[in-house]
Amino acid sequence: SAAAKPKRGPGEAGKLYLAAYNFFQCAGWGYILFCTLQYLLHKKTLKGLWTEVSCTTEFFQTLALLEVVHCVVGLVSSNAFLTLIQILSRLMVVWGILVPVPESQDQYGIVMLLVAWCLAEITRYAFYGTSLYNSCPYLLAWCRYSFFLVLYPTGVSGEIVTMVAALPYIRQRGLFTFPLPNRLNFSFDYHTFVILVIASYVPFFPQLFGHLLKQRKRFLAPADDSKRK
């Protein structure tokens, strides 16, 4: 089975901590997916969906910042910069768009990003948790390194749709904007900042997607080769 190899062995205590963290996140995102699907099936409307899952999503997505720490201290071998970029892009959508701009909550982008985030995180955390003890089944590894081919573009599209939907309201309200003159002699236009964030997906998406493709080849190709033999 495929197993993630840390730079420096985390030791038994480190492995226990990482297993607890991964399975806690897996359960959390599973609960968010359950609540999302249940709401859509029963309510048959997007209105109020974010309110239903907001607290749980905010908690588990923000908790993911610990993964940058895991990279920095050597508990895992993932690239700290790429991990940070992925997490910050989601936190930007959650805390910078969905929370302060209620109008962005009731459009199709919210379903796209919620379902994509949940399915991606459930398989990712389950894979990492089981890999710590070399007990990851091949099917789970395949799901981890295949689902992203659809889920990653879907999630990114949902994030962009959500940010674009918020732009008129950000400009109208001057949200998080500090025009000159002011005491600090510093100006910041949040509307422009969000546009730049959206534009940043152009260089960063191919880099992150390419990184995942390389991981897919590294983890799945050996198993595929052995099956053919």
ABEGO torsion letter per residue (X at the ends): XBBBBBABBAEAAAAAAAAAAAAAAAAAAAAAAAAAAAAAAAAGBABGAAAAAAAAAAAAAAAAAAAAAAAAAGABABBAAAAAAAAAAAAAAAAAAAAABAAAAABAAAAAAAAAAAAAAAAAAAAAAAAAAGABBAAAAAAAAAAAAAAAAAAAAAAAAAAAAAAAAAAAAGBGBBBOBBAAGBBBBAAAAAAAAAAAAAAAAAAAAAAAAAAAAAAAAAAAAAAAX
